[in-house]
Amino acid sequence: MSSRARQILVALILAGIWGAGLGLMHIRGNTWFLERVEATFADLRTNIRGKKPAPDAVTIIAIDDPTVTLVGSYPVPRSTLAALIDAIAELKPKVIALDLLLVDRGQEDGDRKLAASLGKATTLLAGAAVFASGKQLTETAHDDALDRIPDAVSLLLPQQEFADISPVGIVNVATDQSGTPRFIPMLFKKGEEVQPSFPLRAVALAAGVDPVFEPGGIALGERHIRTDIGQSFPLTFYGPRGTIKTISAAAVLDGQLEAKDVTGKIVVLGTTVTGGGDVFPTPFDQVLPGVEVISTAIAQLVAGDATVRDRHIRLIDAGFAVGLPLILVGLLAWRRSIIGLAAIVAVVCAWLVINMVAFANGIWLSAAIPIAAAVPPLLLFGASQLLLDRRRAQHFARQSAMLQSVQAPGLGKWLARNPDFLAEPVRQDAAVVFIDLSGFTGLSEVLGPNATRELLNGFYKLVDEEVAACNGTITSFMGDGAMILFGLPEPTPQDAANATLCCVRLSNRTKLWLASLPASTASRIGFKLGAHFGTVVASRLGGGDRQQITATGDTVNVASRLMEVAKKNHAELALTTDILHIAGPDSEPYKTGVLSGPLETQIRGRSGSVTIWLWRSDDKI
């Protein structure tokens, strides 16, 4: 297995473990640190889904500002509550649910009238749970239908004379960190005492059945209500205040209540008076009255249109928490390109669509859990790959720089674009130039290794700069000399002219360099140049990963031997008629220095003679 394959496998394993860990915590309800994120996404999805009409099963009778003005006091007298119940009861509602805490004694006459009125219809009273340090959920040691229900320190229940007549339901709601109601607990307990919630009790009374609690749900006769951890009921909202039909209690007291608004319905009597009742922020309304929050839960329990979030949905969330990071990391590993990024975006968009469509159809899939599972592995893997890519790039850059310094300078970019360049030998015309320092071998024995290296580095530097300026290619540095080609990687009509220009520039530059050296050094060394134009065989020499680009053939041999001719004739440069003819009369040797010739000369190791020219700079005359 390759190193990259191992990296991908490790990344996938770690992403899967991370997602599985989050998924398991989510199933157990322990991802409290993501609640605010999930709440934000829930509000966003609710707003995207938009408002929905509330079912015509619940009517709110609101003790509002007009009611208080009419009655003249707040809280309203219990005799007034009795009158309201009597007026509502005459129109035959299924249940009259009082979202009011009757925990204190009132005036004796008023309490007597209220007790009498409660007995005239099916009524429900509100109680409240008090929790320690604001905590509502506690772990229990049993995995049953009552696991993790809210455990209260105490219960605020109605006066006993009222509780003896009407059943009681607990009105507490479970809010998130922003105060928005997200769940309605269906059960509450205090020690061994267990109380149902106000909405559940109202719906059970209306249906005429007792609720049966099961793990993950509640049975109301033939209906099964799916609940979340701790028998909590997920709550979503139909719209802003007034979405559920609301009638002022003042209208009821004035005899304006119509049968169509009450008959056969659950009527919730609560307060909406300014400053007198609980309000909660929701996605549609920042001050939704508490009575409408409770009524929303009742309406959803009756209509069965509540959003579902239970253990089965949490298992699906856990599946997304494992699958989404695996897919995204796999796609990032598969192809870090536009195609790969497009595939990642497509997968994310598909998941978002699934999540939104499910929410709009009453299934609350978590958004925070898959995001929290996918983003860290994706970012870490992406960052690690970028880091590795940068290291690889730096490694290749160092290798390229090293290759440029060892191989023929100027060919690096060409080889990068044309990796098959000279994979097979190529016969072509080129200009060949040799330069060599004379007397250097003896001098190096005196200077020592460090001084010799510094001297050669200075010489190599000037050769490299002048060759680059004339568009040539150094195929090799050979000890105290260099072989230079004009015609690689591709031949041009200016190769011969460039070569002769380079010869003159090298001569002048080398003389200046020698003059800058200490006299004891400069007096012991000189230089010589040879140049020829003709056919060469350019190829790669070597095997495996160690190859060198060079040129061979008679043209190379002649150019190399011409340095001996230059030295023998006390010239700086010896060049053939061939290269001068092709360079033309406007080439540099004709314009500067002294050019003498033509001369017929023998080349060592070669039969026949060669016509050459000798060139000296002006100050050599």
N, C-alpha and C positions, 0 to 999 in steps of 0.2 A: 504494500500500500504506500502510495506517495505521501510526501509530507503534507501537501495541500489536502489530500483526501482525509488524512488523519485530523487535520485542523477542522475540516468541515464536520466530520463525524463527532468530534469532541464538542463543537459548537451546537450541533443538533441535540446531543445528549443533554448538555447543560440547559439548553432552551426548554427541552421537554421536562426536565426535572423542575426547573423554575416554574413553568406553567402548571405542572401537576401539583406542586406545593401550594401555589395560589388557589388552584381549583379546589383542593382539599380544604383549605382554610375557608373558602367561600361556602362550600357545602355545609361546614360546621357553623357558619355565621360569625367567623372570627376576623373578617377583613374590615374592621372598624376604621382603619386608616384610609380606606378608599370610599367611605360613605359620602363625604362631601363631593368627591368627583362624580360618584354615581348619582347623587342628588341633582347636580348640575345637568348631567346628561338626561336625567328623567324629566326635568323641567323643559329642556330643549326639545325633547321628543314630544312632550305634551303640547307645547306651543306649535310644533310642526303639524301634529295631528289635528289641532284646532278644537274648537268648541263642539260639544255634542248636546243634543236635547236630552234633558233629564226625563226619566220615566214618570208617567202620571200616576205614581203610586204613593207619593208622599206629599203632604202639604205642611208648610210651616206657618204657625200662628205666632207672629212676632210681637213681643212686648217692646215696642219701639218708642221713639220720641213722642209721636202723637198720642200713644197710649198713656204715657206718663203725664203728658199735659192734660189729658182728659181725666185721669184718676186723681192727679195732683200730688202724687208721692212715688218714690222709688226706694226700696222695692215696693211693688204694688201689694196692697193688703191681700191676705189670704181669702178674704171674702170675695175679692175681685177675681182671684184665681178660680174660686168655686163657681162664680157666675160664668166665667169663660168655659169651664169644663161642662157646665150644664147646657150652655148654648151649643157647644160642639157635639155633645152626646145626643142631643135631640135629632141630629142629622145622620146618626148611625155610622160612625167611623169604625174601622176594625180595631184600632188601638188609639188611645190618647196617651202620648208619651211626654212626660213633663221633664224637659231638660233644665231642671231647676233643683238646687240643693235645698231641701227642707230639713236641715239638720238642727235648727233652733226652734224653740217654741215661739208661737205668735200669740196674738190675742185669743183668749179662750173661745170667744164667739166665732172668730174667723177660722180657727183650727177645727171647730166642730162642723162648721159649714163645709170646709174643704174635705174633711173626712167623709161627710155624707155624699158630697158630689163624686168623690173617687169611687164610691161603691155603686154608682149608677151606670158605669160603663167599664169596659176593659181598659184599665189604665196602667201606666208604668211610671215608676219614680226613679230619679237619678241618685246615684251615690258616687263617691270619689275615692280613689286610692291615694294614699300618701306614701312616698318612697324615701328611703334614706339616701342623702347626698345626691339626689336627682337621678338615681339609677333605677331603671325599671326592670331590667332583665338579670336574672341570676341563674347559674347552672345548678341543676339537680342531679342526683346520682342515678336516676332512673330513666331509661329510654322508653318512654311511653307517651300517651296522648297528652299528658300534662307536663312534659319536659320543657323547661326553660320558659314557663309562663311568668309574667310579671309578678314578683313577690313583694307585697306591700308591707310597710311597717304598721299601718293602721288603715281602717276604712271609715270614711265619713258617710254614714247612712242616715236616711230620713228618720224623723221622730217615729217612735214605735207605733203610735196610734195610726200613723199613715201606712207604715210598713206592714201592719197587720191586715190592711185592706188591699194594697197594691204591691205587686212584686217589684224588685229593685234591680237595676242594671248599672254597671260602672261606666262613667262617661269619659274616662281618660283616653287620650290619643297619644301615639308615639311620634314625636317630632324628630327631625334631623338637626344638625348643628345650626342651621339657619332658622329653625323654628317652624318649618313646613311640616304638616302632618303627612307621614308616609304610610303609616300602618295604624290600624285599630286593633288592639289586642282583644281577642274574643273571650279570654278568661283572665281572671285575676285571682290571686290567693293571698291569704294572710294566715300563716300557720297551716292548720288543717282546713280552714274555711276557704271555700272556692266560690267565686261569684262570676256570673256571666257578664259580658259587656252590655251596655245600654242598647246599641244597635241590634245585637244578636237576640237579646230578650224581646225587643219590640217585634222583630220579624217572627220569632217563635210564637209569640202571643197571637200575632195576626194569622199565622198558619194553623194555630191550634195544636201544635206538636211540641214535644220536648226535644231539644238538641242532643244528639249523641256524638260524643267526641271520639275521634279516631286519630291515629298518627297521621299527620299531614292533612287533616280535613275534619269537617263537621257534617253530620247527616241531619237534615231537617225533613223528616218524612221520606219522600221519594227523591229529594234533592240532595246532592253532595256538594259542599262548599270547600274548595281547595284552599288551604292556608299555608302560611310560611312558618319558619322556625318560631316556636313558642306560641303556636296557634294564633299568629298575627294575620290580619286580613289586609292585603295591599290596597292602598287607597289612591285613586286618581280622581280628578275633578272634571265635572261637565263644563264648567265655565265660571264666570265671575259671580258675585252675589246676585241673588234674584233668579239664577238659572233654575233652581228648584222653586216651584210656586210658593210665594210668600204673601201672606195676608196680615194686615195690621190687626192686632188685638182690639184696637179702638173700633174698627169696623165690625168686629164680632159683638162688642158691647153695644153698638148702635143697631144691632139686628140686621146687618147687611151681609151676613155669611150665607152663601148659597150651597145647596145640597151637593151640587156637582163638584164642589171643591173639597168635600169632606166624606161623603157617603162611600163606604167600602174602602177607604184609604187609611193609611197610618198618618195621624196628625201629630206633629211635634210642636210642643209649646215651649218656646224659649225666648231669650232676651236678645235684642239687637240695639237697645238704647245706647246712645253715644256715651262712652265711658263706663257702661254698666255691665258689659259682658266680655267674654274672651273673644279675641280675634286672632287669626292666623294668616301668615303670608302663604300664598299659593301661586302657581304659574300664571293664573289669570287675574288674581286679585290680591293685593298686599294686605288687605284688612277683611278677609272673609270671616263672617261671624261664626263662632263656635257651633251654634245651633245648626248652621248650614253644613259644617263639616260632619257633624253627627248624622244629619239627614242624608248627606251624600252616601255615607256608609250604609244606612238603612236602605236607600234606594237601590244601591248596587247589590245588596244581599237579596232584595226582593226580585229585581229584574235579572239577576245572574249575569250582568254585563261588567263585572269587576275585572280588573287586570289580574291575571294569574301569575303568581310567583310562589312556587313550592319546591320541594326537594327535587322533583323531576326536572324543573326548569334550571335549578342550580347545577344538576348533573350535566345538562346541556351546556351551561356556562363553563363548567370545568372542562368539557370537551373542546370548546372554543379556546380556552386558556392553554390547552396543550397543542391543539392543531394549528392555530393561527401563527404562533411563533415558529413552529417547525416549518410551515409552508413559506413564511416570509424569509426566514434565514436560508432555507433551501433555495429559494429564488435568487436571493442576493449572492449566494455561493455559486449558483448555476451560471449567471451571466451579469457582470457588473457593467451594464450598457443601457442604452435607451430601451432595448427590448426587455431586459431584466427589470428595470425600474417601472416600465409600463405594466409588466406582469404583476409587480408588487402593488402598484396603484389599483390595478383591476381587482386583485384579491381583496384589498382593503375596502374598495367601493362595494364589492359584492357583499362583504360582511356587514357593512353599514346599511345597505339596502335590506338585507335579511333582518337585522336588528330593528330597523325602523318599521318595516312591514309587520313584524311580529308584535311590536309595541302598539301599533295602530289597530291590530286585531286582538288586543287584550292579552298578549303574552309578554311579560316583563323579562326579557333577556338582559343580562348585565352588559353594560358598555365598559365600565371601569375595569373589570377583571381581565377581559381579553386584551385591552389596551395595556394594562400594567404587566401582563404576561408577555406581550409581544415587543413593546418598545425597548426595554432594557437589553434583551438579547440581540435585537436587531441593531441597536446603536453600538453595543459592545463589539459585535461581530464585524459590523461595518468599519468601526474605528480600528479594530485589530487588523483587518484586511488592508485598510489604507496605510497603517503603519508598516505592515509587512511589504506592501507595494512600494512604499517610499524607501524602505531599506533595500529592496531589490533594485530599485532604480538607482539608488546611491552606489550599490555594489556594481551594477552594470556601468554606471558612469565612471567609477574608478577603474574598472576593467577597460573601458573604452579609452580613458585618458592614458592608461598604461600602454594599451595597444598603440595609441597614437604616438606615444613616445618611443616605442620600440619598432613598430611597423612603419610603413611609408606614410609620413604625415601628409594630410590632405586627402587621403583615400578613405578615411573613416566614414564620412557621411555617404560617400558613394557606395561603399560596401554595405552600409545599413539599408540603403534603398535597393541595392542590387547584390544580394548575398551570393549569387552564383557567378559573380564577376571573376573571370580568369579561372573558373573551375576546370576549364580545358585551355591549354596553351593557345595564345593568339599571336599570329605573325602580322606585324604592322610596322610602318615607318615611324621613327622617333629620333629625337636629338638626345645624345648621351654626353654628359659632362662629368669629368672626374676632377676632384681637387684633393691635394695631398700636402701635408706639411713635410718639408725635408729637414733632416737633422733632428727630428723629434725623438727618435729612439734613444740616441745617445744622451739627449738632454733629460729624458725621463729617468735615467739611471742616476743622475745627479740630484734631481728635484725631489725624488721620493714620491710615494703613492698619492698623498693628499694634494700636494702642489700640482702633480701631474693631472689629477682629476679636475681640479679647478681650472687649469689651463685648457684642457680639452673641452670642458663645459662652456668656456667662453668662446672657443672656436666653433663648437657645434651650434651655439646660439646664433652667432652671426651668419653661419651658413644657412640655418633654418629660416631666419628672417629674410635674407636676400632671395632664397629660392622661392619662398612663399610670395614675395613681392613680384616675382617674375612668372608666377603660375606654373612652377615646376613641382616635381615630386622627388623627395629624397627616398630612394629605395633602401639605402642602408648607409650607416656610418661604419667604416672599417678602420678601427684603431684611430689613426690620426688623419683619416681621409673620408671622403663621402662620394657615393655614386648618385647622380641626379639624372632624372629622365624628364623630357618634355614630350608629351604625347600620351600620357596616362592621366586619367582613365580613358580619355578619348583623344585621338589626334586632332590637331587644328592646323590651319595654314600658318599660324604665327609661331609654331613650335621652334623652328630654327632661329628666327629673330629673337624670341624670348630667351633661347639658350645662349646666344652670343651676348645679349644684354646682361644676362645673369653672370656670364664669365667676367665681363668688364667690372660689374658691380662687386663681384666677389673679390676680384683682384684689388680694387681700390679699398674695399672695406677691410680686407685682411691686412693690407699694408698699414692702415690706420690702427688696427688692433695690435699689430706687432710693435708699432711705434709707442703704444701705450704701456708695453711691458717693460720691466727693468732691462737696462742695456745688456746686462750679463746674460739674460734669457733671449732677448730679441736678436742678439748677435750670433746666436748659435742655430737659429732656425730660419727657414724660408718657406716658400710655397710654390706650387706649380699646378697648372690647369691643362686639361686636354679635352677637346670637343670634337664630335663627329656626328654626322647624320646618315642614317641608313636603316636597313631592315633589322628589327630585333624580334626575339621571341619572348613575349611577356607571359608569365605564368606564376602559379603559386608553387612554392617549393616547401617540402615538409609533409608530415602526415598527422592524422588525428586533429587535435585542437591546437597544434603548434605549426603554423604555416607562415611563410614570408613571401611577399610579392617582390619579384625581381625580373630582370631581363637578361637574356644571354644572346650570344651570336657574335659574328665577326665585327659588327659595328661597335659592340661593347669592348671587345678586345682592342680595336684600333684606338678608341677614345682613351682607354687605360694606358696604352703604350705611348700615346702622345705626350703624357706628362714627362717621360724620360727625354723625349725630343726637346720639350720646352726647357728642361733643366740643362741639357747638354748645350743648348744654344743660348743660355743665359736670358731666356725669355720668360715672361710670366704665363703666357698662354700659347699653346700650339693647337691649331684647328685646321680641319681639312677644307679643301676647296669645295667639297660637297655642301658642307654646312654654310659656308660663306655665300655660295651661289644661291642656295635656297633662301637664306636670310635676306639677301638683296643688298644693293649698294647703299641703302639708307640704314643699314644695321649699325649697331653701336661701335664695333671695331673700326669701321671706316671713319667714324666721326670723332673719335677720341684716341689718344695715344698714337703709337707708331706701328703700322701694319706692314710687314715685309714678306715678300714672296712673289710668285710661288716657288716652292722648293720641292725637289724630289728627294724622298728619304725612304730608307728601309725601316720596316717595323719588325721588331724582334718576334720570331715565331710565326711570321707570315711571309709568303713568297710574293715577289713583286714589290714595286715601290708605291708610295702614296704621295700625292701632291698636297703639301701643307702650306700654312701661313703661320708666321710668328707675330705675336703681339706683345708690345711693351707699353706701359703707361708713359706719359710725357716726362715725368721726373726721372725716368730711367735712362734718358738719352745722355 
